[in-house]
């Protein structure tokens, strides 16, 4: 087992090495970052559980102070760098001013020395607290001018850096204001978000209850062949209509049974006379003169 794992590990490492060699390590790292970002986005899209939402809410509450503190630290670092650059720029500016003054003094001294050089006695010029001749003064002027140029470049570089840091400081100030505003609004609406999560949880429970109710109604199909409450009501109405029609039919039939009821009552009272049928002819026609008085004969006519 360990050999198999080691073998596949070596194969995977070789494959990754080959892929990194072909596409480059930067592109490979960018690809992994893109895959991770896509996976996180897909996972966030499927987050519907109220517990997960509450976890995100708590994580967001923790992130705001951390982000605000991080931005403030960046601002403090920029302020420190700005202070150092301003001090360095001030030093460079003073050096430039001092060297400019010294060069102006040497120029005046050299001009005066050139006038005096027409005489016989040697010319001596005081530069930086010491006396030099014309050649020494010129060399000192070139050295001071080189120092002046160096500090002028340094001053220009410091000013450029200060402009960049000032822009960064302004951007960070905007971000800080935005984060603090979002944090304030988040704290003000925290209870609303919590209530919304509760509402989502209740809706989830209602959906489950509705599904259970629909499942229960669906179970009625094997008994009444109905699949919904409306169909159940229609089925009950149909059954009531059929029953009412049957009751009306039975009620109409009760009139035909009156003869039987009368016969039973006559039998019980001994009023039944079988002789009334003896005088009736077989062909149903009256032959006796007394037949006109017979009510059954009249009924037959």
C-alpha positions as CSV (number, residue, x, y, z in Angstrom):
1,X,0.0,0.0,0.0
2,X,2.8,2.4,0.9
3,X,4.6,1.6,-2.3
4,X,1.5,2.3,-4.3
5,X,1.1,5.7,-2.6
6,X,4.7,6.5,-3.0
7,X,4.6,5.5,-6.7
8,X,1.5,7.6,-7.5
9,X,3.0,10.5,-5.4
10,X,6.2,10.4,-7.5
11,X,4.1,10.2,-10.7
12,X,2.0,13.2,-9.6
13,X,5.1,15.2,-8.7
14,X,6.7,14.5,-12.0
15,X,3.5,15.5,-13.8
16,X,3.3,18.8,-11.9
17,X,7.0,19.4,-12.5
18,X,6.5,18.8,-16.3
19,X,3.4,21.0,-16.3
20,X,5.3,23.8,-14.5
21,X,8.2,23.5,-16.9
22,X,5.8,23.7,-19.9
23,X,3.5,26.5,-18.8
24,X,5.7,28.2,-16.3
25,X,5.4,28.3,-12.5
26,X,3.7,31.7,-12.5
27,X,0.9,30.5,-14.8
28,X,0.6,27.3,-12.9
29,X,0.2,29.2,-9.6
30,X,-2.3,31.5,-11.3
31,X,-4.3,28.5,-12.5
32,X,-4.4,27.0,-9.0
33,X,-5.6,30.4,-7.6
34,X,-8.3,30.6,-10.2
35,X,-9.5,27.0,-9.5
36,X,-9.6,27.8,-5.7
37,X,-11.5,31.0,-6.4
38,X,-14.0,29.2,-8.6
39,X,-14.5,26.5,-6.0
40,X,-15.1,29.0,-3.3
41,X,-17.6,30.9,-5.5
42,X,-19.5,27.7,-6.2
43,X,-19.5,26.7,-2.5
44,X,-20.9,30.1,-1.6
45,X,-23.7,29.8,-4.2
46,X,-24.9,26.6,-2.5
47,X,-24.9,28.0,1.0
48,X,-28.5,28.0,2.0
49,X,-28.4,26.5,5.5
50,X,-29.4,29.1,8.1
51,X,-26.6,27.7,10.4
52,X,-24.1,28.4,7.6
53,X,-25.5,31.9,7.1
54,X,-25.1,32.6,10.8
55,X,-21.6,31.4,10.6
56,X,-20.9,33.8,7.7
57,X,-22.6,36.6,9.7
58,X,-20.3,35.9,12.7
59,X,-17.2,35.7,10.4
60,X,-18.2,39.0,8.8
61,X,-18.5,40.6,12.2
62,X,-14.9,39.4,13.0
63,X,-13.5,40.5,9.7
64,X,-14.5,44.2,9.9
65,X,-12.3,45.0,13.0
66,X,-9.4,43.1,11.6
67,X,-9.6,44.9,8.2
68,X,-10.0,48.3,10.0
69,X,-7.0,47.5,12.2
70,X,-4.9,46.4,9.1
71,X,-5.8,49.6,7.2
72,X,-4.9,51.7,10.2
73,X,-1.5,49.9,10.5
74,X,-0.8,50.6,6.8
75,X,-1.7,54.3,7.4
76,X,0.6,54.4,10.4
77,X,3.4,52.9,8.4
78,X,2.9,55.4,5.6
79,X,2.9,58.3,8.1
80,X,6.2,57.0,9.5
81,X,7.7,56.8,6.0
82,X,6.4,60.3,5.2
83,X,7.9,61.7,8.3
84,X,11.3,60.1,7.5
85,X,11.2,61.3,3.9
86,X,10.2,64.8,4.9
87,X,13.1,64.9,7.3
88,X,15.5,63.6,4.6
89,X,14.1,66.1,2.1
90,X,14.6,69.0,4.5
91,X,18.2,67.9,5.0
92,X,18.8,67.7,1.3
93,X,17.2,71.1,0.8
94,X,19.5,72.6,3.4
95,X,22.6,70.9,1.9
96,X,21.6,72.3,-1.5
97,X,21.2,75.8,0.0
98,X,24.5,75.6,1.9
99,X,26.4,74.4,-1.1
100,X,24.8,77.0,-3.3
101,X,25.9,79.7,-0.9
102,X,29.4,78.3,-0.8
103,X,29.6,78.1,-4.6
104,X,28.5,81.7,-4.8
105,X,31.2,82.8,-2.3
106,X,33.9,80.8,-4.1
107,X,32.8,82.4,-7.4
108,X,33.1,85.9,-6.0
109,X,36.5,85.0,-4.4
110,X,37.8,83.6,-7.7
111,X,36.7,86.7,-9.6
112,X,38.5,88.9,-7.0
113,X,41.5,86.7,-7.2
114,X,41.7,86.9,-10.9
115,X,41.8,90.7,-10.6
116,X,44.6,90.5,-8.0
117,X,46.5,87.9,-10.0
118,X,47.8,90.7,-12.2
119,X,50.0,91.7,-9.3
120,X,53.2,90.1,-8.2
121,X,52.2,88.6,-4.9
122,X,50.4,85.2,-4.8
123,X,46.6,85.0,-4.4
124,X,45.1,83.2,-1.4
125,X,41.4,82.3,-1.1
126,X,39.6,81.2,2.0
127,X,37.3,78.2,1.4
128,X,35.6,76.2,4.1
129,X,37.8,77.8,6.8
130,X,41.1,77.2,5.0
131,X,43.2,79.1,2.4
132,X,43.8,77.8,-1.0
133,X,45.1,79.1,-4.3
134,X,43.1,79.6,-7.5
135,X,43.5,76.0,-8.6
136,X,42.5,74.7,-5.1
137,X,39.5,77.0,-5.1
138,X,38.4,75.7,-8.5
139,X,38.8,72.1,-7.3
140,X,36.8,72.8,-4.2
141,X,34.1,74.5,-6.2
142,X,33.8,71.4,-8.4
143,X,33.6,69.1,-5.3
144,X,30.9,71.3,-3.7
145,X,28.9,71.5,-7.0
146,X,29.0,67.6,-7.2
147,X,27.7,67.4,-3.6
148,X,25.0,70.0,-4.5
149,X,23.9,68.0,-7.5
150,X,23.7,64.8,-5.5
151,X,21.5,66.3,-2.8
152,X,19.3,68.0,-5.4
153,X,18.7,64.6,-7.0
154,X,18.0,63.2,-3.5
155,X,15.6,66.1,-2.8
156,X,13.7,65.4,-6.1
157,X,13.5,61.6,-5.3
158,X,12.1,62.4,-1.8
159,X,9.5,64.7,-3.3
160,X,8.4,62.0,-5.8
161,X,8.2,59.4,-3.0
162,X,6.2,61.8,-0.9
163,X,3.7,62.4,-3.7
164,X,3.2,58.6,-4.1
165,X,2.9,58.1,-0.3
166,X,0.4,61.0,-0.1
167,X,-1.7,59.4,-2.8
168,X,-1.6,56.0,-1.0
169,X,-2.5,57.8,2.2
170,X,-5.5,59.4,0.6
171,X,-6.6,56.0,-0.8
172,X,-6.2,54.3,2.5
173,X,-8.2,57.1,4.2
174,X,-11.0,56.5,1.8
175,X,-10.9,52.7,2.4
176,X,-10.8,53.3,6.2
177,X,-13.9,55.6,6.0
178,X,-15.7,53.1,3.9
179,X,-14.9,50.2,6.2
180,X,-15.9,52.1,9.3
181,X,-19.1,53.2,7.7
182,X,-19.9,49.6,6.6
183,X,-19.1,48.4,10.1
184,X,-21.4,51.0,11.7
185,X,-24.2,50.1,9.3
186,X,-23.5,46.4,9.8
187,X,-23.8,46.8,13.6
188,X,-27.0,48.8,13.1
189,X,-28.5,46.2,10.8
190,X,-27.2,43.2,12.6
191,X,-30.5,42.4,14.2
192,X,-32.3,42.8,10.9
193,X,-29.9,40.3,9.3
194,X,-30.4,38.0,12.2
195,X,-34.2,38.3,11.8
196,X,-33.9,37.6,8.0
197,X,-31.9,34.4,8.8
198,X,-34.7,33.4,11.3
199,X,-37.2,34.1,8.5
200,X,-35.3,31.9,6.1
201,X,-35.2,29.1,8.8
202,X,-39.0,29.4,9.2
203,X,-39.5,29.3,5.5
204,X,-37.5,26.2,5.3
205,X,-39.6,24.6,8.0
206,X,-42.8,25.7,6.2
207,X,-41.5,24.2,3.0
208,X,-40.9,20.9,4.7
209,X,-44.3,21.0,6.3
210,X,-45.9,21.7,3.0
211,X,-44.0,18.9,1.4
212,X,-45.2,16.6,4.1
213,X,-48.8,17.7,3.7
214,X,-48.6,17.1,0.0
215,X,-47.1,13.7,0.6
216,X,-50.0,12.8,2.9
217,X,-52.5,14.0,0.4
218,X,-50.7,12.1,-2.3
219,X,-51.2,8.9,-0.2
220,X,-54.9,9.3,-0.6
221,X,-54.6,8.3,-4.2
222,X,-54.7,4.6,-3.3
223,X,-58.1,5.1,-1.5
224,X,-60.0,7.8,-3.4
225,X,-57.9,8.4,-6.5
226,X,-57.5,12.1,-5.8
227,X,-54.2,13.9,-5.6
228,X,-55.1,17.3,-4.1
229,X,-57.5,19.0,-1.8
230,X,-59.5,20.5,-4.6
231,X,-59.9,17.1,-6.2
232,X,-60.9,15.6,-2.9
233,X,-63.6,18.2,-2.4
234,X,-64.8,17.6,-6.0
235,X,-64.9,13.9,-5.3
236,X,-66.9,14.4,-2.1
237,X,-69.4,16.6,-4.0
238,X,-69.8,14.0,-6.6
239,X,-70.5,11.3,-4.0
240,X,-73.1,13.6,-2.3
241,X,-74.8,14.2,-5.7
242,X,-74.9,10.4,-6.4
243,X,-76.3,9.7,-2.9
244,X,-79.0,12.4,-3.2
245,X,-80.1,11.0,-6.6
246,X,-80.3,7.5,-5.1
247,X,-82.4,8.9,-2.2
248,X,-84.8,10.6,-4.6
249,X,-85.1,7.4,-6.6
250,X,-85.9,5.4,-3.5
251,X,-88.5,8.1,-2.5
252,X,-90.2,7.9,-5.9
253,X,-90.5,4.1,-5.7
254,X,-92.3,4.3,-2.3
255,X,-95.6,5.3,-4.1
256,X,-95.7,1.9,-5.9
257,X,-95.6,0.2,-2.7
258,X,-98.9,1.7,-1.4
259,X,-101.0,-1.2,-2.6
260,X,-98.9,-3.6,-0.7
261,X,-99.2,-1.5,2.5
262,X,-103.0,-1.3,2.1
263,X,-103.2,-5.0,1.5
264,X,-101.3,-5.7,4.6
265,X,-103.5,-3.4,6.6
266,X,-106.7,-4.9,5.1
267,X,-105.4,-8.4,5.8
268,X,-104.8,-7.5,9.4
269,X,-108.3,-6.0,9.7
270,X,-110.0,-9.0,7.9
271,X,-111.5,-6.6,5.2
272,X,-110.1,-8.5,2.3
273,X,-112.8,-10.1,0.1
274,X,-111.6,-12.7,-2.4
275,X,-115.2,-13.1,-3.9
276,X,-114.8,-9.9,-5.9
277,X,-112.5,-11.7,-8.3
278,X,-114.9,-14.7,-8.8
279,X,-117.3,-12.8,-11.0
280,X,-114.6,-11.6,-13.4
281,X,-114.6,-13.5,-16.7
282,X,-111.5,-15.1,-18.0
283,X,-111.3,-12.8,-21.1
284,X,-111.6,-9.7,-19.0
285,X,-115.2,-8.7,-20.4
286,X,-118.4,-8.3,-18.2
287,X,-121.4,-10.7,-19.0
288,X,-123.5,-10.4,-15.9
289,X,-126.0,-7.5,-15.6
290,X,-124.7,-6.8,-12.1
291,X,-121.2,-6.3,-13.5
292,X,-121.9,-2.6,-14.1
293,X,-122.0,-2.2,-10.4
294,X,-118.6,-3.8,-9.8
295,X,-116.0,-1.2,-9.3
296,X,-113.2,-3.5,-10.7
297,X,-115.3,-4.0,-13.8
298,X,-115.7,-0.2,-14.2
299,X,-112.0,0.2,-13.7
300,X,-111.3,-2.5,-16.4
301,X,-113.5,-0.5,-18.8
